[in-house]
Amino acid sequence: MQTGVSPKCDLLNGSGTFRVLVGVTGSVAALKLPLLVSQLLELPGVEVQVVSTEHAHHFYNPAEISVKVYTDKDEWELWTQRSDPVLHIELRRWADLFVIAPLDANTLGKIASGICDNLLTCVVRAWESSRPLLFCPAMNTAMWNHPITARQIASLKDFGYVEIPCIAKKLVCGDEGLFVCVCVCVSDILFPQHKFT
């Protein structure tokens, strides 16, 4: 798979660690967040933090996530006066890689349009183009097949972001949908010497 993402050795920061910021949005595929985080943490030298949208909270149990999960509430509670650090800027400075998985249709539209009305979309808007951003769209097939989706995906690719394709799965509504497979894809792209089963 051609992704345009450099191998791990080119992405390590000066401290010898590799910092992955995982963004999770309101798709049922967010159920896979605990698995994604645990598999990334199995990679040597990897640190992980999570940014979650409000709608994503419905699909995972925060107690199952072993790393810090930031929400919109944190963005506003951590900033009380002008001299305080701004969370979305600090997260963007911290991370070597931003992986948005799953990326639901709503957040896809926001990013493609430049809207930044929550913590996750503010991090995206402030993201440095020299650092990789991977996204894994996950939605119902009817939503995926809407003509606007292809345009929005193309916009993200024009920004230099890299799409990780999803796989088709049966959704809770009974329809086929695109389901996140990023757990394996990210490790294969960045750390090809480590294989997960």
N, C-alpha and C positions, 0 to 999 in steps of 0.2 A: 504494500500500500504506500503510495507516495503522499507524504504529508508536508514536506518542507520543514520539518522539525529536526533540529540537530541532535546527535547522540548525547547521552548524559555527560560525557567528558567535556563537551563544549558548553554545557549549560550550568555546570557546578559554579556556585558563587565562591568567593575567596575563602569562606570558612569551611569549605569541604562538605557542606550540606546542600541539599536541593529542596527548595521550599515550594510546595504545591498548595495553591489556594483552590479549593473546590467550591464551585457555585452550584447550588441546587435550587430548582424551581418547581412550580406546582404541577408536575406530571406524576401519574401513578408510578412511573419509573423511579421516583425518589425513594421508593421502598428499598432500592439497592444501595442507598447511601452508606449504611454501615459496612456492607461488603466492600464497596469502593475504597472507603477510608482504611479499613483493615488491610486490604491488599496493597495499597500504596505504602502503608507503614511497614510492611514486610521488606520493602526495598531498602538496602543499606544507605544510610545518610539522608533519608527522606524525612522531612517534617511536613505536616499537613495542618491546615486550618480550613474551616468551612464558613461560607457565607450562604445563608438561607433566606429565601423570600418567605413572606407570610403564608402564602398558599402551600408552600412545600411542607410546612409543619404538619399538615394533615396526614402525611404519608410515611413518616418515620418517627421512631421513639428517640428523643434526644439522649436518653440514658444509655442507648446502644452505641453512641458515638463517643469514642475515647479521646477526641481532640476538642479544642475550643470551637464552638459554633456561634457565629455572630449573626445578629438579626438587625432589623431596622431600629428596634428599641435601643440597641447598643450604640448605634450611630448618634442618637440624640442624647442618651444618658452620659456618654463619655465626654461630650462637648458642652461645657457650661459657661465658658468665657472665651474671649478672643484668643488668648494665648494657649488654649488647650489644643492638643493634636486632633486632627480630623480623621476619623476612623477609615473612611474609604481611601484616603491618601496614604495612611500608614499601611494598610493592607496591600495596596499596590506597590509600595516601596519594599515591603517584606518579601513578596512572592517572586519566585523565578519563573513560575508557570501558573497560568490560570486555566482551570478546566471547568467548564460549565456542563454539568451532566446530572440530570437531564435538563435540556433546554426546552421549556414548554412553548406553545404557540404564542402566548401572551408576551412573554419576555423576549422571544425572538423578534416580534414586531416592535417592541420598545427599543431594543438594541439597534435594529435596522434603521429606525427613525431617529436615533440619537436621544431618546427620552431617558432621563435618569431621575426617577422618582422613588427609588428605594436604594438600600445599601448596595445590593448586587449591581444594579445598573449604573450606579455612581462609580463603582470600581471599574466597570467596563469602560465608561466614558473617560476615566483618568488613566487607563492602561497605556503603558509605553509600547509603541509599535515594535521596538527592538526585542521585546520579550514575547514568547509564544502564548497564544490563547487558543485553546481547543474547545470546540463545542459539539455537543451530541444531542441533536434534536430528537424529541420523543413526544409523539402525539397520536391521536386516533388517525386511522388511514384517511378518513374523509377530510379531516383538517389538513393532513399532509398533502392531499391531492388538490387542495384549493390553489388557484393560480398565484395568489399573493405569496404563498410559502416559498415557491421557487425563487421569486424575486427577492424575498427577504434573505434567504440563504445566500444568494448571489451577492447581496450587499455585504454580508458579513465576510464572505470570501474576498471581496474587493478591499475590505479593511485590512486584509492580511491574516484573518483568523482561519483556523483549520478545522474542517468538519470531520468528525468521527462518525461514520455511518452507523445507524442502529440496525437491529435485526427485528423481523416481524414476530410478534407474539400475540396470543389471545389476551384481550384486555378484560377488565372486570365487567364491562358492558356487554361482552360477548363478541364484539367486533375484533378484527385484526388491528394491531397498532404497532408503531415503531417503538421498540424497547431498548433501553440503554445497554450497551455492551462495553462501556468504556473501561470497566475494571481490567479487562484483558488488554484492550487496545492501547491505553496509556502506557502500561508497563512494556508492551511489545515495541512501541514506538521509541520510547526514551531509554529503556533498559532491555535491549534484545537478548542479553545474556541470561536474564531471569525469566523463567516461564512459569505461569500459574496454571494449575489444573482445577 
